[in-house]
Amino acid sequence: MGSILREVLSQRNILVISLTTSFWSIINMLYMPYWSLYLQELGASLEAVGLLNMIQASSWLIFQLPGGFLADRVGRKKVIVYFTLTNILSPICFLWARTWEQIIPGILLGALSSVYMPAFNAMISESIPYERRGAGFGAYRMITSIPWTFSAFLGGIVMDRLGVIYGVRLFLKLTIVATVVITLIRAFFLQETLRPRKKKEDMELPQLGREEGGALSVFKRAPKAIYLMLLTASISSFGMRLIMPYIVIYAVREVGLTKTQWGLISMTTGLISTLLAIPGGVVSDRIGRKAVILIGRTLSPISFLGLSLSRNFMQIFLVQMISAIGTGFGGGVYGGMGGPAWQALVADLVPSRMRARIMGLMGTITGLSSLPSPILGGYLYDDYSPQVAFLVAFALGIIGATIFAIFVKEPKKREV
């Protein structure tokens, strides 16, 4: 594990991205695990919490596709630097908000930063040798995750002692400072990874322009496995987003956990998933991505089933441990697009020139398919029961994992 970490950190871009992402995550995770509770303190109902999550998801989607296009056209670094700075807008708006409705402008402005996500993923994959891609993504995930695992616990202590409103606003102020520092570091130290065109390619550009320039036309030329992965991600993401905004509400309001206890669970699960990230990536490099991804995408929905049966701190703790193991092996808890092994498989399938656009389009379609999910989850939670929402999420996760298991095949030759 030490040699892999040294190899990954020897890549300048990975070192810069890892350090800045870690710094951002430390601040962000001080309050994000309690965000749904904060919205309720501002007067939001469960349905309103779901609505805000839908607005956030939909606004992020608007910029994913142009983000991939820009990254493939003007380069990864410019997109990352310029749109990292836009992260300063949302915390300013959130500090101003005094009702849940006033949170909406901050969500919309915060979505601008999603422009850099395709460039971000592409730069990481292009900074790691393709034969070590799984281990590299795992190492990156481990490096960036360890610091924030302690943030959730510290944040919980602050929320219990000072209150959710005061605690969240304190950490939002720290976020503004962190954004400025991170932007400057990325501007000075990141190096471009998009390979310049050869002269022959430049001469042929007029003939290729329409075909290569359009993200949708590029997507049509993607391997069949990308379509099947997209279907898997869309179904799994719908199930995951059905309940994710409400897990902390269920744990604190229904089961009776303190915010410090929830922070302890978040810290422990974060450590477990982080420590498994490199072993999961190494295994995916040696035996293939598919088996590792399946472990994660099976365990994650099982944890949703476990939540429906949990009635005390220890039960929720054990269930979240299952989720953490799935996350470490690349399951859906990082989001519908999965973890290190999943991202490595996408990179294996897609050539560098198309990679950012494909990643951006996959993110857009996955998000679009799950837009109604948080509102539906709030409806199921409030009008029926939390257990119904958890069971529906479990079923959708298993369906997504089954599709992946049966139909997705790894490439015989990995793209560089």
C-alpha positions in Angstrom: 0.0 0.0 0.0 2.9 2.4 0.8 4.5 1.9 -2.5 1.2 2.6 -4.3 0.7 5.8 -2.3 4.3 6.9 -3.1 3.8 6.2 -6.8 0.5 8.1 -7.0 1.7 11.0 -5.0 4.8 11.3 -7.2 2.4 12.5 -9.9 2.3 16.2 -9.5 -1.3 16.6 -10.5 -2.5 13.9 -8.2 -0.6 15.4 -5.3 -2.1 18.9 -5.9 -5.7 17.6 -6.5 -5.4 15.3 -3.5 -4.2 18.0 -1.1 -6.7 20.6 -2.2 -9.6 18.1 -2.3 -8.7 16.9 1.2 -8.7 20.5 2.5 -12.1 21.2 0.9 -13.6 18.0 2.2 -12.3 18.7 5.8 -14.3 21.9 5.9 -17.3 20.7 3.9 -17.9 17.6 5.9 -18.0 19.6 9.2 -21.6 20.5 8.3 -22.8 18.5 5.3 -23.8 15.4 7.3 -26.3 17.7 9.1 -27.5 19.7 6.2 -31.0 18.1 6.1 -31.3 18.9 9.8 -30.3 22.5 9.0 -33.0 22.8 6.3 -35.6 21.6 8.8 -34.4 24.2 11.3 -35.1 26.8 8.6 -38.7 25.5 8.4 -38.4 22.9 5.6 -40.7 19.9 5.6 -39.6 16.5 4.4 -41.1 17.2 1.0 -39.2 20.6 1.0 -36.0 18.8 1.8 -36.6 16.5 -1.1 -37.4 19.5 -3.4 -34.2 21.2 -2.5 -32.2 18.1 -3.2 -33.9 17.8 -6.6 -33.1 21.5 -7.4 -29.5 20.9 -6.4 -29.2 17.8 -8.6 -31.0 19.3 -11.6 -28.9 22.5 -11.4 -25.7 20.5 -11.3 -26.8 18.6 -14.4 -27.1 21.8 -16.5 -23.3 22.3 -16.4 -22.0 18.7 -16.6 -22.3 18.4 -20.4 -20.8 21.8 -21.3 -18.1 21.0 -18.7 -17.1 17.9 -20.5 -17.1 19.7 -23.8 -14.9 22.6 -22.4 -12.5 20.1 -20.9 -11.9 18.3 -24.2 -11.6 21.6 -26.1 -9.7 24.1 -23.9 -8.0 21.7 -21.5 -8.5 20.3 -18.0 -6.6 22.9 -16.0 -8.5 26.0 -17.1 -11.9 24.5 -16.5 -10.8 23.2 -13.0 -9.3 26.5 -11.9 -11.9 28.9 -13.1 -14.9 26.9 -11.8 -13.3 26.0 -8.5 -13.5 29.7 -7.7 -17.3 29.6 -8.2 -17.5 27.5 -5.0 -17.4 30.8 -3.1 -20.8 31.8 -4.3 -23.1 29.3 -2.6 -21.8 29.7 1.0 -22.2 33.4 0.7 -25.9 32.9 -0.3 -26.4 30.3 2.4 -25.2 32.7 5.1 -27.7 35.2 3.9 -30.6 32.8 3.9 -33.1 32.9 6.9 -35.7 30.6 5.4 -35.4 27.4 3.4 -36.8 29.1 0.3 -33.8 31.5 0.4 -31.4 28.6 0.2 -32.4 28.1 -3.5 -30.3 30.9 -5.1 -27.2 29.5 -3.3 -27.9 26.0 -4.7 -28.3 27.3 -8.2 -25.0 29.4 -8.0 -23.2 26.5 -6.4 -24.0 24.3 -9.4 -21.6 26.4 -11.5 -18.7 24.5 -9.8 -20.0 21.2 -11.4 -18.6 22.4 -14.7 -15.2 21.1 -13.6 -16.2 17.6 -12.6 -15.6 15.9 -16.0 -12.3 17.8 -16.3 -11.4 16.7 -12.8 -12.1 13.0 -13.4 -10.3 13.1 -16.8 -7.2 14.7 -15.3 -7.0 12.1 -12.6 -7.3 9.2 -15.0 -4.7 10.8 -17.4 -2.2 11.3 -14.5 -2.1 7.7 -13.6 -0.6 4.9 -15.7 -3.5 2.9 -17.2 -2.2 -0.5 -15.9 -2.4 1.0 -12.3 -5.6 2.9 -12.8 -7.7 1.1 -10.3 -5.1 1.3 -7.6 -4.5 4.9 -8.5 -8.1 5.9 -8.1 -8.2 3.9 -4.9 -5.1 5.7 -3.6 -6.6 9.1 -4.6 -9.9 8.2 -2.8 -8.0 7.1 0.3 -5.8 10.3 0.4 -8.8 12.6 0.0 -11.1 10.7 2.4 -9.1 10.1 5.5 -9.0 13.8 6.6 -12.8 14.4 6.3 -13.7 11.3 8.2 -12.8 13.1 11.4 -14.7 16.2 10.3 -18.1 14.6 10.7 -17.5 13.7 14.3 -16.1 17.1 15.2 -19.0 18.7 13.4 -21.5 16.6 15.4 -19.9 17.8 18.7 -20.2 21.4 17.6 -23.9 20.9 16.5 -24.8 19.4 19.8 -23.1 22.2 21.8 -23.8 25.3 19.7 -26.9 24.2 17.8 -27.3 23.3 14.1 -28.0 26.9 12.9 -24.9 28.4 14.5 -22.7 25.5 13.7 -23.5 25.3 10.0 -23.1 29.1 9.5 -19.7 29.0 11.3 -18.4 26.3 8.9 -19.9 28.1 5.9 -17.6 31.0 6.7 -14.6 28.6 6.7 -15.7 27.3 3.3 -15.3 30.7 1.8 -11.7 31.0 3.0 -10.9 27.5 1.9 -12.2 28.1 -1.7 -9.9 31.0 -2.2 -6.8 29.1 -1.0 -7.7 26.0 -3.1 -8.2 28.1 -6.3 -4.8 29.7 -5.9 -3.0 26.4 -5.3 -4.6 24.7 -8.3 -3.9 27.8 -10.6 -0.2 27.7 -9.7 0.6 24.0 -9.5 -1.7 21.9 -11.8 -0.3 20.8 -15.2 -2.4 20.3 -18.3 -2.9 16.6 -19.3 -4.9 16.9 -22.5 -2.5 15.9 -25.3 -2.2 18.5 -28.0 -3.4 17.5 -31.5 -0.9 16.3 -34.0 -0.6 18.4 -37.2 -2.5 15.7 -39.2 -5.4 15.9 -36.8 -5.5 19.7 -37.1 -5.7 19.4 -40.9 -8.5 16.9 -40.6 -10.4 19.0 -38.0 -12.9 20.6 -40.5 -14.0 17.1 -41.6 -14.1 15.8 -38.0 -15.5 18.9 -36.3 -19.2 18.1 -36.3 -18.7 14.4 -35.4 -16.0 14.9 -32.7 -17.3 18.2 -31.3 -20.8 17.1 -30.4 -21.1 15.3 -27.1 -24.1 13.3 -28.3 -22.4 12.1 -31.4 -19.4 11.1 -29.4 -21.7 9.2 -27.1 -23.1 7.3 -30.0 -19.6 6.0 -30.7 -19.1 4.8 -27.2 -18.8 1.1 -26.4 -21.9 -0.9 -25.6 -20.7 -1.4 -22.0 -21.0 2.4 -21.4 -24.7 2.3 -22.2 -25.2 -0.6 -19.8 -23.1 1.1 -17.1 -25.3 4.2 -17.6 -28.4 2.1 -17.1 -27.0 0.6 -13.9 -25.9 3.9 -12.6 -29.3 5.5 -13.4 -31.3 2.9 -11.5 -28.9 2.7 -8.6 -28.7 6.5 -8.3 -32.5 6.8 -8.3 -32.6 4.3 -5.4 -29.8 5.9 -3.5 -31.1 9.5 -3.8 -34.5 8.3 -2.7 -33.2 8.0 0.9 -29.9 9.7 1.2 -31.3 13.1 2.4 -33.3 11.4 5.1 -30.9 8.9 6.7 -29.6 11.5 9.2 -33.2 12.6 9.9 -34.2 9.0 10.5 -31.2 8.4 12.7 -31.7 11.5 14.8 -35.4 12.1 14.8 -36.8 8.6 14.7 -34.2 6.4 16.3 -33.0 9.0 18.8 -29.2 9.3 18.1 -27.4 12.4 19.1 -25.6 14.4 16.4 -22.3 13.4 18.1 -23.3 9.7 17.7 -24.2 10.3 14.0 -20.8 12.0 13.6 -19.1 9.0 15.2 -20.8 6.7 12.7 -19.9 8.9 9.8 -16.3 9.0 10.9 -16.0 5.3 11.4 -17.7 4.4 8.1 -15.5 6.9 6.4 -12.3 5.4 7.8 -13.4 1.8 6.8 -14.3 2.8 3.2 -11.1 4.8 2.9 -8.8 2.0 4.1 -10.5 -0.4 1.6 -10.1 2.0 -1.3 -6.5 1.0 -2.3 -7.0 -2.8 -1.7 -10.2 -2.5 -3.8 -8.3 -0.7 -6.6 -5.4 -3.2 -6.5 -7.8 -6.1 -6.8 -9.6 -4.5 -9.7 -6.3 -4.1 -11.5 -5.4 -7.7 -11.0 -8.6 -9.6 -11.3 -10.8 -7.1 -13.2 -13.1 -4.2 -12.4 -16.3 -6.1 -12.6 -16.0 -8.3 -9.5 -15.0 -5.4 -7.3 -17.8 -3.2 -8.5 -20.3 -6.0 -7.9 -19.2 -6.3 -4.3 -19.9 -2.6 -3.7 -23.1 -2.4 -5.7 -24.6 -5.4 -3.8 -23.5 -4.4 -0.3 -24.8 -0.8 -0.7 -28.5 -1.7 -1.2 -28.2 -4.4 1.5 -27.4 -1.6 3.9 -30.6 0.2 2.9 -32.5 -2.9 3.8 -30.7 -3.0 7.1 -31.7 0.6 7.9 -35.3 -0.3 7.6 -34.8 -2.8 10.4 -32.6 -0.6 12.7 -34.0 0.6 16.0 -30.9 1.7 18.0 -27.4 3.2 17.8 -25.6 -0.2 17.5 -27.9 -1.5 14.8 -27.4 1.6 12.6 -23.7 1.5 13.3 -23.4 -2.1 12.1 -25.6 -1.4 9.0 -23.5 1.6 8.1 -20.4 -0.6 8.4 -21.8 -2.8 5.6 -22.3 0.3 3.5 -18.8 1.4 4.2 -17.4 -1.9 2.9 -19.4 -1.5 -0.2 -18.2 2.0 -0.6 -14.6 0.9 -0.3 -15.0 -1.6 -3.1 -16.5 1.0 -5.4 -20.2 0.8 -4.7 -22.9 3.4 -5.2 -22.4 5.4 -2.0 -20.1 7.8 -3.7 -23.0 8.5 -6.0 -24.6 6.8 -9.0 -21.3 6.9 -10.8 -19.6 4.7 -8.3 -16.1 4.6 -6.8 -12.5 4.0 -7.9 -13.1 0.7 -9.7 -16.1 2.1 -11.5 -14.2 5.3 -12.7 -11.3 3.1 -13.7 -13.6 0.9 -15.9 -15.1 4.0 -17.6 -11.5 5.2 -18.3 -10.6 1.8 -19.6 -13.4 1.9 -22.1 -13.2 5.4 -23.4 -10.3 7.1 -25.4 -8.7 10.2 -23.8 -10.1 12.6 -26.5 -13.7 11.5 -25.7 -13.3 10.8 -22.0 -14.4 14.1 -20.4 -17.4 14.4 -22.6 -18.5 10.9 -22.0 -18.0 11.3 -18.2 -19.9 14.6 -18.3 -22.8 13.1 -20.4 -23.0 10.0 -18.1 -23.2 12.3 -15.1 -25.9 14.4 -16.8 -28.1 11.4 -17.8 -27.7 9.7 -14.5 -28.7 12.8 -12.7 -31.6 13.5 -14.9 -33.0 10.0 -14.4 -33.0 10.5 -10.6 -34.3 14.0 -10.4 -37.7 13.1 -8.9 -36.1 10.7 -6.5 -35.7 12.9 -3.4 -39.2 14.2 -3.6 -40.6 10.7 -4.0 -38.5 9.6 -1.1 -39.9 12.4 1.1 -43.4 11.4 0.1 -42.8 7.7 0.9 -41.1 8.6 4.2 -43.8 11.1 5.4 -47.0 9.6 4.0 -46.1 5.9 4.5 -43.0 5.2 6.6 -39.2 5.4 6.5 -39.2 1.6 6.1 -41.1 1.8 2.8 -38.6 4.3 1.4 -35.6 2.1 2.4 -37.2 -1.0 0.9 -37.8 0.7 -2.4 -34.2 1.9 -2.5 -33.0 -1.6 -1.7 -35.0 -3.1 -4.6 -33.7 -0.6 -7.1 -30.1 -1.1 -6.0 -30.4 -4.8 -6.4 -31.9 -4.4 -9.9 -29.0 -2.1 -10.9 -26.5 -4.6 -9.6 -28.2 -7.5 -11.5 -28.1 -5.6 -14.8 -24.4 -4.9 -14.3 -23.6 -8.5 -13.4 -25.3 -10.0 -16.4 -24.7 -7.6 -19.2 -21.5 -5.5 -18.6 -18.3 -6.9 -20.0 -14.8 -5.5 -19.5 -12.7 -4.5 -22.5 -10.0 -6.9 -23.7 -7.6 -3.9 -24.1 -7.7 -0.9 -21.8 -7.6 2.6 -23.2 -4.5 4.7 -22.3 
